[in-house]
Amino acid sequence: QVQLVQSGAEVKKPGASVKVSCKASGYTFTNHDIDWVRQAPGQGPEWMGWMNPDSGNTASAQKFRGRLTMTRDTSITTAYMELSSLTSEDTAVYYCAKVAQPRGDNYFDPWGQGTLVIVSS
Amino acid sequence: EKVMTQSPGTLSVSPGESATLSCRASESVSIKLAWYRQRPGQAPRLLIYDASTRATGIPARFSGSGSGTEFTLTINSLQSEDFAVYYCQQYNSWPLTFGGGTKVEIK
């Protein structure tokens, strides 16, 4: 079955960076875009950015530009999200999500299980 | 960016009854609207896309309607697994945006 499995929880200090991995299986990795979405405690989801795993092209929300890097390793069907210059406001669960249709509109099915990132001194 | 507003914030419903959830967009998103269900401690799961199309494996008790700025998700005969938080998401334009959610709780 189609599955996205993310790396484990992280605790980081303010100013540090975090890198989250997302291992895809059950479908052709390069045919579907991968997006990253985060969810702060008690809040709705917040879209961060998008990556085409075939070309490596990316685009991100304005608020994350300059500190969000999305990459992939097609040989191991894994996507990565790195967020730098962390502050306490970056404490959230981070999700990777597969765009449902090949090169289709950006609604997501399925999502990874989520990675909790805590930023604390 | 397009702001998505969901109402009500919380809906109290008895098992077996129906629930109607609303989502309003600050500007038209055509039919580029998805609904997700999120159970505690889990990732969101796609229910509806293109405003009214059920995703694969989603039972017929879930239905979506609307276009432009006003959308509705109706859940008939609520089951135990349906007591959760529901989010709408627009994908008409960048940045993608989500609503703040409606929590459906047991009455």
Boltz contact constraints between the chains, C-beta under 6 A:
constraints:
  - contact:
      token1: [A, 44]
      token2: [B, 87]
      max_distance: 6.0
  - contact:
      token1: [A, 44]
      token2: [B, 98]
      max_distance: 6.0
  - contact:
      token1: [A, 44]
      token2: [B, 100]
      max_distance: 6.0
  - contact:
      token1: [A, 44]
      token2: [B, 101]
      max_distance: 6.0
  - contact:
      token1: [A, 45]
      token2: [B, 98]
      max_distance: 6.0
  - contact:
      token1: [A, 47]
      token2: [B, 95]
      max_distance: 6.0
  - contact:
      token1: [A, 47]
      token2: [B, 96]
      max_distance: 6.0
  - contact:
      token1: [A, 61]
      token2: [B, 95]
      max_distance: 6.0
  - contact:
      token1: [A, 95]
      token2: [B, 43]
      max_distance: 6.0
  - contact:
      token1: [A, 105]
      token2: [B, 91]
      max_distance: 6.0
  - contact:
      token1: [A, 106]
      token2: [B, 91]
      max_distance: 6.0
  - contact:
      token1: [A, 106]
      token2: [B, 96]
      max_distance: 6.0
  - contact:
      token1: [A, 107]
      token2: [B, 34]
      max_distance: 6.0
  - contact:
      token1: [A, 107]
      token2: [B, 49]
      max_distance: 6.0
  - contact:
      token1: [A, 107]
      token2: [B, 91]
      max_distance: 6.0
  - contact:
      token1: [A, 109]
      token2: [B, 46]
      max_distance: 6.0
  - contact:
      token1: [A, 109]
      token2: [B, 55]
      max_distance: 6.0
  - contact:
      token1: [A, 111]
      token2: [B, 43]
      max_distance: 6.0
  - contact:
      token1: [A, 111]
      token2: [B, 44]
      max_distance: 6.0
  - contact:
      token1: [A, 113]
      token2: [B, 43]
      max_distance: 6.0
  - contact:
      token1: [A, 114]
      token2: [B, 43]
      max_distance: 6.0
